[in-house]
């Protein structure tokens, strides 16, 4: 479709109406196919006015036929590019416009693309009226909500460029993006306006989806709707897949790193627009890998040279502070995503020694990653970025070290002896996550849903440890664990958040799982007291007369955990500790297994080894974890 510029305007009426880029094509210079013969005939005899008119009509006919053929086959097929001419695949032979972002039978088989496209696009185009023109919010309040989003919420998601995405720019470019921003901001800063703004943004989402519209702003708008969604909304996984497919249709999977020479030929506005596309693709990569880790489902975006160029991308002179956080998250996902395939349930090796070595290497790399990126924020005391970097890194350690435990916890053998390093590292990471939540409490109210899902996972993991680990281990960590979860629950409760907010639901969830744990602990204590009146130690129903060296065993574990809490001098030291405690552990485990067999089934009800049971527990607390891959 040709642009129709108005006199004195830089953007044509149609592009302004549809929030599209206005592209003005220069006049096609050079001889067109079929004009050589006409020109030679003109040289043979003097031309008359009738001959000149006929010649112009003939040339125009040939030009139109050539343009139509190029559209039907492929614009690049006539461009003289050898790679395109050599392609015999559908993308090289059929209408390239249809094969790249506008795939439809009408476009593929069309012999006259102009009129059908105009009718179709105009008929399906969604209304461009934004929330202000629709009367949902005043201009001044809309500007306040927009500024609040850019200054406070955007740093959590690294989605927009404050130097590029001004209120007037976004309003001109995309009513959908503006509506999504206002809806997300209203949820935090003006809840009374949230529902009408959210419904309006959702309607625009449906209209754009039905019309098949694709743009950077549409991708950003859809993502913003998922970061602070309603608690009962379960569409994140599917919506993310839709956005990724849409951006692949726009060709983003073929993005290439820009050299310094390439940037020199662009104006600052053009550079910011290019980075806007690149930034959104980086965000999608992080979101895709994060959702994959949380749900246990496969990711869609594969790593390539462009994604691996993130560090140089962050060093651009117009990079924002949020771009640095995005760079940290991209490098973290590049660093560890493949490790889960090596350590997952389908790994080909069962060697604990090889697994331990790999985990040690990855843990050291995560520590280096954390120190490197935190150094860039050493003077940013009021920024949420240091909290997010430490939180995401610690969460990843928890997931990594929990993998070797999946085949141990809850099994009949409880051979935890050879996995103490994994147990302690994963346990410490879960505790650290909850302590970070308490320490950086000022950032919790505005945190996106993924932070709450990760927090719920850490608490669920700790309860799983208390219900599954050997009792001598539980006796050492139980009080600290429960106190840490309760402190985190209190911190979320102190946010004074609305009843349907993530902070409120998180507080209720954490309180519920500790309360349920206390109930089961009390019931087991009562049963143990009735079976063994002389026993006064809760959760330790082992007959002391059966184990002669119980005091020595407790001392061994005290020494073991004191060493575990400190940095290991070497793996050899740790293995020696494991070996020294091996005999005592095996003897205690044999007795423990027999003594707790009668009420093991009751415990398993709360161990929640099944993800479905955890999902029900989350739902009972009003918290939707998007079918979180908790621990199985």
Secondary structure, DSSP 8 states (H G I E B T S, - for coil): ------TT-SS-HHHHHHT----------S--TTHHHHHHHHHHS---HHHHHHHHHHHHHHHHHHHHHHHHH-GGGGTT-HHHHT--SHHHHS-HHHHTT---HHHHH-S-HHHHHHHHHHHH------TTTTTSS-HHHHHHHHHHIIIIIHHHHT---TTT--HHHHHHH-HHHHHHHHHHHHHHH-HHHHHHHHHHHHHHHHHHHHHT---HHHHHHHHHHHHT--TT---HHHHHHHHHHHHHHTTGGG-----HHHHHTS-HHHHHHHHHHHHHHHHHHHHHHHHHHHH----S----HHHHTHHHHHTSTT--HHHHHHHHHHHHHHHHTTHHHHHSTT-S---HHHHHHHHHHHHHHHHHHHHHHHHTTTT-TT-SHHHHHHHHHHHHHHHHHHHTTTTTTTSSS--GGGGHHHHHHHHHHHHHHHHHHHHTGGGSTT--HHHHHHHHHHHHHHHHHHHHS-HHHHHHHHHHHHHHHHHHHHHHHTT---TTSHHHHHHHHHHHHHHHHHHHHHHHHHHHHHH-TT--STT----TTT-TTHHHHHHHHHHHHHHHHS--S-HHHHHHHHHHHHHHHHHHHHHHHHHTGGGHHHHHHHH--SHHHHHHHHHHTT---SS-----
